[in-house]
Amino acid sequence: MPNSASAGKRLRQNHSRRDANRATRSKLRTYIRRVQEATEAYEAAVAENGDTDAALATVNEAYRDAQVKIDKAGAKSLIHKNKAARTKSRLQKMIKKAKGIA
């Protein structure tokens, strides 16, 4: 229980900010998972000689969306800037491995 009005306001602010950060971090993880799932779908399409063009377009679109979200999260210190860079690098590495480039 806060002892002053200003402490009560800080408590309310902290609760609302924590909820907002949790939601944003959850969305960020969702975008990262979409890239991973799209990459797996592309690998499966390549393995069964399916529609690789559509699967590749899905991978590129998912990565583009995730990249924007990761950059914004790093800029707003929701995650550390180095973690943002590392996450994008790992996603790129995964995509290149699926394409057979690296």
C-alpha distance (Angstrom), angle and dihedral (degrees) to the residues before:
residue distance angle dihedral
M1 . . .
P2 3.81 . .
N3 3.78 117.3 .
S4 3.80 97.5 -149.0
A5 3.77 139.1 33.7
S6 3.80 92.1 -111.7
A7 3.81 90.8 51.6
G8 3.79 88.7 50.9
K9 3.78 91.0 52.0
R10 3.82 91.4 48.9
L11 3.79 89.2 50.5
R12 3.81 91.5 52.4
Q13 3.80 91.2 46.8
N14 3.81 92.0 49.0
H15 3.80 91.7 51.2
S16 3.79 94.0 50.1
R17 3.81 93.0 44.4
R18 3.80 91.6 48.0
D19 3.81 90.5 52.2
A20 3.81 91.7 48.3
N21 3.81 92.2 47.8
R22 3.80 91.6 49.0
A23 3.79 91.3 52.1
T24 3.79 93.2 47.0
R25 3.81 92.8 47.0
S26 3.80 89.5 49.7
K27 3.82 91.1 51.9
L28 3.79 89.1 48.9
R29 3.80 91.2 54.6
T30 3.82 88.9 48.4
Y31 3.82 91.8 55.1
I32 3.81 90.7 48.8
R33 3.80 90.8 49.2
R34 3.82 90.4 50.6
V35 3.80 90.0 56.9
Q36 3.80 90.7 49.9
E37 3.81 92.4 48.2
A38 3.81 92.2 46.6
T39 3.79 90.1 50.4
E40 3.81 91.1 50.8
A41 3.80 90.0 48.9
Y42 3.81 89.8 51.0
E43 3.82 91.0 50.7
A44 3.82 89.5 49.9
A45 3.81 91.0 49.4
V46 3.79 90.6 51.2
A47 3.81 91.2 48.3
E48 3.81 93.7 52.7
N49 3.81 95.9 35.8
G50 3.80 91.0 -114.6
D51 3.79 130.9 148.6
T52 3.80 99.2 -47.7
D53 3.81 95.4 168.7
A54 3.78 93.9 61.9
A55 3.80 91.5 42.9
L56 3.80 91.1 50.2
A57 3.79 91.0 49.5
T58 3.81 88.8 52.4
V59 3.80 90.7 51.1
N60 3.80 92.3 49.9
E61 3.80 93.0 46.8
A62 3.82 92.5 47.6
Y63 3.81 91.3 49.2
R64 3.79 92.5 48.0
D65 3.82 91.1 52.4
A66 3.81 92.3 45.6
Q67 3.78 92.6 47.7
V68 3.80 92.2 56.9
K69 3.81 92.2 48.2
I70 3.82 93.0 46.4
D71 3.81 92.1 49.5
K72 3.80 92.2 49.5
A73 3.80 91.9 47.9
G74 3.80 90.0 51.2
A75 3.80 92.6 47.1
K76 3.81 91.7 50.7
S77 3.84 91.9 46.4
L78 3.78 91.2 -118.4
I79 3.79 83.4 130.3
H80 3.79 126.6 10.7
K81 3.81 115.7 -87.8
N82 3.79 90.9 -122.7
K83 3.80 90.6 52.3
A84 3.79 89.3 51.3
A85 3.80 90.8 52.3
R86 3.80 92.1 44.9
T87 3.80 92.6 49.8
K88 3.81 92.7 50.2
S89 3.80 90.2 47.1
R90 3.80 92.4 51.7
L91 3.80 91.7 48.2
Q92 3.82 90.5 50.6
K93 3.79 90.4 48.5
M94 3.81 90.6 51.2
I95 3.81 91.6 49.5
K96 3.81 92.8 48.1
K97 3.81 90.6 49.1
A98 3.81 90.1 52.1
K99 3.81 90.9 49.9
G100 3.79 90.1 49.7
I101 3.79 93.4 -119.7
A102 3.79 98.0 117.7
